[in-house]
Amino acid sequence: KMCIPEAEFIETAIDDIPTFVNENVNLIYLGPMTEKTQEKVIRKLLPYKERIEELIEKNVFFLFTGNAMEVLGEYIENEDGSKIEGIGIFNVHSKRDMMHRHNSFLIGKYGDLEMVGFKSQFTMMYGDNSNSYFLDVEKGIGINKESKLEGIKKNNFIGTYLLGPILIQNPLFTQKVMEAIGAKG
């Protein structure tokens, strides 16, 4: 907001229809949430699956941080083996382990940019993201402890377990995001 003060920022409450459903937007951001909120968000966004897919194909910029990208996967598995069906846009799934939080720092590459970030998560993601990853990890873990590929990237959709300071910690990446959404800064 500080980089582009002239921009209109619309915050959508869980009970509101997301603005992107009926209007064109430049950026859709979804940040980390509780596990209960993930379930509410899945129920809320599921009717708009086709619209989300359309916007991804049209190169609308999405930034989903923390556990937000999990809602677009096939399912989220609880420790007891029960599953919460996801929206199903990406061919990945997540497994929760609420008794073991993973915290780590990450250094990786986004194209030619070196990126840094912090992860704090109760889940790991599984599935083949080798053709659709966000970062090539140099230090740290990818979508799970066995992976060196972090996040999901398709067109201008970026989903990452990295937390919100990603824009502050990576000013050259922030500049790329601003350029992608048409902001002058």
C-alpha positions in Angstrom: 0.0 0.0 0.0 2.9 2.3 0.7 4.5 1.7 -2.7 1.3 2.5 -4.7 -0.8 4.8 -2.5 -3.0 5.8 -5.5 -4.2 2.1 -5.9 -7.6 1.0 -4.7 -7.3 -1.9 -2.1 -10.4 -4.0 -1.6 -10.5 -6.3 1.5 -13.0 -9.0 1.2 -14.7 -10.4 4.4 -15.4 -14.1 4.5 -19.1 -13.5 4.0 -18.7 -11.2 1.0 -18.6 -12.2 -2.7 -15.0 -11.6 -3.8 -14.6 -8.6 -6.1 -12.7 -10.7 -8.7 -15.9 -12.7 -9.3 -17.7 -9.8 -11.1 -14.9 -7.3 -11.8 -11.4 -7.1 -13.2 -8.6 -6.8 -10.6 -4.9 -6.6 -10.9 -3.8 -8.6 -7.9 -5.5 -11.2 -5.7 -3.7 -11.7 -2.3 -4.6 -14.4 0.2 -2.5 -14.7 3.3 -1.9 -17.4 6.0 -5.0 -18.5 8.0 -6.0 -20.9 10.7 -7.0 -24.4 9.8 -10.7 -23.7 10.5 -10.5 -20.6 8.3 -9.0 -22.7 5.5 -12.1 -24.8 5.5 -14.3 -21.7 5.4 -12.3 -20.3 2.5 -12.5 -23.5 0.5 -16.3 -23.5 0.9 -16.5 -19.8 0.0 -14.2 -20.1 -3.1 -15.4 -23.5 -4.5 -18.3 -21.9 -6.4 -15.8 -19.7 -8.1 -13.3 -22.4 -9.2 -13.8 -21.8 -12.9 -13.4 -18.0 -12.5 -10.2 -18.5 -10.5 -8.9 -20.8 -13.3 -9.9 -18.3 -15.9 -8.0 -15.5 -14.1 -4.9 -17.6 -13.7 -5.0 -18.3 -17.5 -5.5 -14.6 -18.2 -2.3 -13.9 -16.2 -4.0 -12.0 -13.3 -1.4 -11.8 -10.5 -2.1 -14.0 -7.5 0.0 -14.0 -4.4 -1.0 -16.7 -1.8 1.4 -16.8 1.2 1.8 -19.2 4.1 -0.8 -22.0 4.0 -3.2 -20.1 1.7 -2.1 -22.1 -1.5 -3.3 -25.3 0.2 -6.9 -24.4 -0.4 -6.4 -24.7 -4.2 -5.0 -28.2 -3.9 -6.9 -31.5 -4.1 -7.2 -32.0 -0.4 -5.8 -31.4 3.1 -5.2 -34.5 5.2 -5.5 -34.4 8.9 -3.4 -36.4 11.3 -6.2 -39.0 11.7 -6.3 -39.6 8.0 -9.6 -37.6 7.4 -9.5 -35.3 4.4 -10.8 -31.9 3.7 -11.5 -31.6 0.0 -9.8 -28.6 -1.6 -10.8 -26.6 -4.6 -8.8 -28.8 -6.9 -7.1 -26.4 -9.2 -3.6 -27.8 -8.5 -2.6 -31.4 -8.5 -1.1 -31.3 -5.0 -2.3 -32.2 -1.5 -1.2 -31.2 2.0 -0.8 -33.1 5.3 -1.2 -31.5 8.6 0.9 -32.3 11.7 -0.4 -30.0 14.4 2.0 -31.2 17.0 5.1 -30.4 15.0 5.4 -26.8 13.7 8.1 -26.4 11.1 10.1 -23.1 11.3 12.9 -22.3 8.9 14.6 -19.8 6.8 14.9 -20.2 3.0 17.3 -18.9 0.3 16.2 -19.7 -3.2 16.1 -18.5 -6.8 13.2 -17.1 -8.7 14.6 -16.9 -12.2 17.7 -14.8 -11.8 16.6 -13.3 -8.5 17.9 -14.5 -5.2 15.1 -14.7 -2.7 15.0 -15.0 1.1 12.1 -15.8 3.4 10.8 -17.4 6.5 8.5 -20.4 6.9 6.3 -21.4 9.9 3.9 -24.2 9.1 2.0 -27.2 10.4 1.6 -28.7 7.0 3.7 -30.1 4.2 2.6 -30.3 0.6 3.0 -33.3 -1.7 2.6 -33.8 -5.4 4.8 -33.1 -8.4 5.5 -29.3 -8.7 8.6 -29.8 -10.9 6.9 -28.0 -13.8 5.2 -25.4 -11.7 7.4 -24.4 -8.8 8.0 -20.8 -7.5 11.5 -21.1 -6.1 14.5 -23.4 -6.6 15.7 -23.8 -3.0 19.4 -23.4 -2.2 19.1 -23.5 1.6 16.0 -24.7 3.4 13.2 -27.0 2.2 10.7 -26.8 -0.6 7.0 -27.9 -0.4 8.1 -30.6 2.0 11.3 -31.7 3.7 12.3 -33.9 0.8 11.8 -31.3 -1.9 14.0 -28.4 -3.1 11.2 -26.9 -5.1 9.2 -24.3 -3.2 5.6 -23.3 -3.9 3.5 -23.3 -7.0 3.8 -21.0 -9.9 1.5 -21.0 -12.9 1.4 -17.9 -15.2 1.2 -15.1 -12.7 -0.1 -17.2 -9.9 2.4 -17.6 -7.1 1.6 -19.7 -4.0 4.4 -20.0 -1.4 4.8 -21.2 2.2 6.9 -18.1 2.7 5.2 -15.6 5.0 4.1 -12.0 4.4 7.5 -10.2 4.8 8.3 -11.8 1.4 7.7 -8.4 -0.3 9.7 -6.4 2.3 12.6 -8.9 2.3 12.8 -9.1 -1.4 12.5 -5.6 -3.0 13.6 -6.7 -6.5 10.8 -9.3 -6.4 8.4 -6.7 -5.2 9.4 -4.5 -8.1 8.6 -7.4 -10.5 5.2 -7.8 -8.8 4.4 -4.1 -9.2 5.4 -4.2 -12.9 3.2 -7.3 -13.5 0.2 -5.5 -12.0 0.9 -2.3 -13.9 1.9 -0.2 -11.0 4.5 2.6 -11.4 6.7 2.8 -8.4 
